[in-house]
Amino acid sequence: MREFTCIGTFIILVSWNMILHARHPEAIDWQYDIDLLERELAEKHPDLFRGKDSASFHHALERVAGRACNGSLFDVSVQLQQVLAGLGDPYTAVNYHYLIRSEAILPLVCVWFEEGIFVMETSETCSRIVGKKLVTVNEAPIAQVIDSLTTLLVPQNVSLIKAETERMLSWAQLLQYFGFAGQDGVHMGFEDTDGNPDRVFFPLPTRNAHAVRLDPVSVPEGWKDRKAYFRDRYFPEEQLYYIQYNHCWSREVEVRHGSGSAALFMPVFRDFERRVFRHIRREKIEKLVIDLRFNEGGVASQGTAFIDKLSRSRLNGKGKIYVILGRHTFSTAVIHAVELIRMTDAITVGEPTGGRPNHFGEIRRFVLPETGLVVSHPTRFFQLMESDPPTLQPDIDVTLYYRDYMKGVDAFLQAVKDHRAD
């Protein structure tokens, strides 16, 4: 079987500090930074040892410090992240991804469907693999690759693993660290829907190139504009009003909580909210859908106030309000899902969430001075449920199939349309 070589990349990650790439590990006082990391987390984290005892954590850090001089800055940052992942809190992390070089990002965007992990986007040179299933990396089965990548995550549920590893598969430095890629590039094996094999080689360093995307019959509704902060659409035939809330952020939030410099380029939530409630007053609406499947969080204030108003509207009642959940529903979006369930009797639809209902949040950061590595940690624990489930399980569980996507079917939204409340 002939192997094609694919050149190009279309994702740019900016390094936190360019000095990090040039500094030699021998010049770094690793013991100082690792001791500082341990002390700072113990002091700043609200419950650092909720999932692991302090002695085990200390010994794991000491093992990393003992061999740090033998590895690169990236290698040691990955090892530190593996230790922090063992704490069981996904919001406590070493931001090793700041060290991912732009020229080491493969031109590969994948989504994990029920049938497997499929290529949604790649370079023009590699367009032959669009719509094909990824099955091997450097001859290793994809399941083995996923197992290795998962050591950097808190495996609290399957949805989180799917959401995170989808993007990690394009990070060649990680694949090299785990032995799934050479210095010159990455070999990958694919299959089409009939099982016919194909192989490509992604050389390193990559270059910027035109992106080629998967072209379904029509793009499913919930996938049409994932970059939009929030949007809406009314379906008159079904008397269904669809609201997609992708980011718990807006111009108002940016002014209050962000740098403010980007505010003018962001949508105004107040205007959107007025339009939504005008539609609710004027249109015939049998079902209102709030889609949170791609919402990874932000600031809760505007969403909570919106839900409070919605709970006092004419649509509050069994079978009227539906909430779509997914593997990318994290943090504040999970809080909003729970608020909707409690305040509006909403019915949840879709996949289990990547985020868990009871979770740490309100993230802060500090920098390790010797290495410049950035460490994230939460400052608050959100107890939303008396029990502690690993995910928010939807009332109506819907499987994400590649075949549905290619037909233009939004299976999550279709499940809402088909549902009849008792």
N, C-alpha and C positions, 0 to 999 in steps of 0.2 A: 504494500500500500504506500503510495507516494505521500510524503510529508511536506506540507506547505509552510513557508516562513512568513510570519505576519509582523509587520512593522507599524508602530503608531501608538499613541496614547492621547486621551482627550480629557483626562482628569488631572487637575493640578492641585497638589497639596503643598502648602507653603511650610517650610521648616520653621519651627519655633525660634530657632537661633542658628544662623549659618555656622557659627563657631563650633557647634556641637559636632558637625561632620568632620571638622579638621583636627579636633583635639585628640591626641593619642591617649589610650587608656592608661599608659604608664604614668602620665602626668596628672592623673586624677587621684585624689585621696578618697577612694571609694568607701573606706571605713567611716570617714567623717560624714559623708552624705547619707549612707545607709543608717548610721546611728541617728542622724538628724531626722530622717524619714520616720523611723520607729518612734522617736520621742514626740515629734509633731503630730503624728496620727493619734497616738495615745492621748495627747492633750486636746486635740481639736475635734476628733470624731465623737459623736454622741454615745456610741456603744460599739466600740471597735471589735470587741471580742464576743460579740453575739453569736458568731458561728464557728469560732476557733479560739483555743486557749492561748494566752499570751506567751507561754513557754515555747509552744510549737512555732508560733509566728517568729519569735526571736531566733530560734535555731535555724529556721528556713532562711531568714535574712543573713545570718552569719555564714551559711553555706554559700550564698551568692557572693558575699563580700570576700570570702576566702579564695574564690577563683576568678574574681572580676578582672584582675590584671591580665588574664589570659584571653579575654574576649574583647570584642569591639564595644563601643558605647551602645550601639543598637542591640547587640546580643545581651548585654547586661540589663538593658531596659526591659527587654522581653522576659528575662528571668525574674526581674523584680515584679513585673506584671503578673507572672504566674503565681508568685507568692501572694500578692494582694488579692488575686482572684480566689485564692483559698480561704479568704476571710468571709466569703459568702455575700459580699455587698458589691453589686456592679457599679456603684457610684464612687467607690474608692479605687483609684487607678493611677498607674504611671502612664502618662500620655506618650507612649512609645511611638504612636502613629505620627507625631510631629517629626520624627526622624525618617519617615518614609520619603525617599527622594522621588521627585516627579518623574525622572527618567527610569525609575524602577517600578512604575505602575503600569500593569499590562492593559492594553486596550480591550477590556473585557468587562461587561456588565451582565450579571447573571441573576436569575430569580429561581428560587427553590419551589417547584410545584410538586404535586403528589407523585407525578411520574418521574421526577428527577430534577436536576439542576440544569436549566436551559439558558442558552446565550441569548440575551435580549439586544445586545449592542456590542459592536466591535469596530475595528478599523476597516477601511474599504478594501485593503489588501486581503483581509481575512474574512470577507463577507460570506464566504461559503459556509462558515460555521454558525451563522445566525440561525436561530431556531433549532439548533442541535443540542443534544444532551451531553454535558461534561461527564466523562466516565473515569478518566485517569489523569494523573499529573505525574510526569516523569516515571511512567509505568506503574505507579502506585494507585490502587483503587481509590475512588473519590471518598469512600467512607473512611479510609485510613487518614486521608488528608484532613477531613473534617474533625476527626478525633484529635489530631495534633493541634489544629487551630483552636479547638474548644478548651484546651488547657489555659488559654488566655482569657477565658470568659468565666462568669459565674453561671454554671449550667442549671439555673433555677427552673427552666422549663424548655421544652422543645422549640417553642416559638422564638425565644431569645436566640437560641443557637442558629436557627434558620436566618433570622434577621441579620445577625452579625457576620456569620461566615459567608453569606452571599457577597459581601463587599470585600472581605479579607482575601478571597480567592485571587484577586487581582494584584495583591501586594507581593511582588517578587521577592523582596527582602525577607518576608516571613517564610515564603516557600523555600528560600535558600537556607534559612536558619534551621528548618525542620528536615532539610535534606531532599526536598522535592524539586529543586532547581539548581542548575549550575551557574557559574559566574557569567557565562556567555548567553544564557537564556533559559527558557522553560519549554519543555515538551508537554503537550496535552493531547489526550485522546477524546474523541467525540463519537456520538451515534446519532443518526437521524431517527425519525419516528418508526421506521421500518427495521431498525437495528443495524443498518449499514455503517461500518466504521469509517472514521476519518481521523487524520492526525495533522497537527500543526506545530510549528516551532515559533515561539515569541522571542526574538533576539533582544538582548540587553546591551546598551541602554535603548529604551524605546524612543520614538520620535512622535511629535504631534502629527496627527493625520485626521482626515475627514471621518466622521463616525457614521456607521451604517446601522440602522435600527430594525428590529423585527417589525414586520408589517402584517398585522392581523386583518381580517375582513373589515373590522372597525374596532377602534380602541374602546375597551370596556369603560363604562361611565366613570367608575371610581379611579381609573388610571389616566384619565385624560389630561389632568393638570395637577400633578403632584407638587409642583413648585408653588402653586397658588396658596396664599396664607389661608384664605377662606373663599368659598364660592357657593352659588346656589343655582338650582334649576327646578322649574315646575313642569310636571308631566300631567297635562290636562286630562288625557284619556284615563289614566289611573287615579287621577286626583291625588297625586303623590308629590310632596314637596321635599326636594333633596337638598341637604346642606352638607357641604364637605368642609371640615375644620382641620386643616393640616398642620397648623402652627399655633401654639398658644402665645402669639405675639402679634404686634400691630404697630402702627405709628405711635399711638398713645403709650403703649408699653415701652417702646424704644426710648421715648422721651423721658419716661419715669425711671426705667431700670437699665437702659443701655447707654451707649456713648452719646446718643442723640444725633450723631453726624449722619446716620443713614435714614433717619426718620422720614425725610421727604420722599424717599424712594419706596416707602412701605404703605400699604393700604390702611385706611381709617376704619377701625372696627365699628365706631359709633354709626357711621353711614351705612355700613353693612347691616348692623342690628336694626336700624330703622326700616330698611328695605324688607328684612325678614318679617318683622311684625306687621308691616303694611300688607304683605302677602297673606299672612295668617288671618288678618281681619277681612280681606277682600275676596280671597280665592276659596273655592270649595276644596277642602283638604281632608281626605280620609286617613292618610298616613303621612307623618312627618319623619324623615330619616336624617339622622345626624351621623355622618361618616367620620370616624376617628381612626380608621385603619392605618393611616400613614402619619399619625400625629405622635411625635416622640417627646412632646412636652413643651415647657416654657414657663410662663407666669400664669397663675391660676385666676387672678382677680377678674379679668374681663369675662372669662368663660363661666365662672361661678355666678356672676351677676346676671349673665344672659340666661343661665339655667333657672335661676330664681324667677325671672320674668316669665320664662316659658312655663314654669310650674303653675303660674297664675293665669295662664291663657286658656282659651276654650278647648285647646287640644289635649289638655292633661286628662288622661283616662286610659284604661286598659285597651291595648291594641291600636292606640293612636300614634305613639312615639316609638321609633325604633333606633337603636344605636348599633352601628357597624363597628366591629372590633377586628384587630388583626395583629400579626406578629410585630409590627412596628408601633403598636400602641404602648407607650411607656409613660412613666412619671406622671406629670400633670394631666395628661390625657386619660390615664387610669382613674385619677381622682374625679375627673369630670364624668367618666362613665358611671362610677359609683354614685355620684350626685344625681345623675339622671335616673338611675334605677330607684333611688330612694325618694326623690322629689317628684317624679313624673310617672312612676310605674312603667318605665320604659322596658321594652323587650330587646335583648341583645342578640346580635346576629353576626356570624362570621367565624373567625379563628380565635383560639385562646390568645390572650394578650402576651406580648413579650415581657412587659412589666408586671410585677406582682402588686396586688392591692395594698398590702402593708409593706412600705418601702422607705428607704432613706431618701432625702432630697435636700433642696436648697444648697447647691454645691458651691464650695469655695476651693481655692487653689493656693499652693505655695510652690516656690522654686528651690530646688537643691542647688546650692551655690557652686559646688565643685564641678558639677556636670551640666547644670542648666536644665535638668529634667524637671518637668512640671508634674506635680502630684495633685490629683483631685480628691476631694473628700466631702461628704455630706455634713450638714450641721443640724439636721432635724430628722426625726423619725415620724412617719405618718402612719397611724394606726387607723385604718379604714374599716376593718372587720374584726370581730371577736376571734374568729378562727384565723388561720394564717395560710391560705391556699397559695400555691406557687404561681398561680395565674388567675385571671378573671375569665372563667369559662362561660362562653355565650349560651344563652337559652336555646338558640338554634345554631347548631354547629354545621358549618359549611366547608367542604373541602375545596381547596384551590387546585383546579386541574388546568394543565397546559392546553388541552383540547378546547376547553371552554374559552380561554383567553383568545385563542386563535380564531374562534368563531365570533369574537366580539361580545361574548356573554359575560356580564358581571354577575357571577354566581351569587355573591353576597347580596347585591341589590335585588336580584331576581328572587331570592328566598324571601325578602321582605314583601315583594309584590304578590308572591304566591301564598303567603301566610294568612290564615284566617283566625283571628282571635276568638277564643271560646266565649 
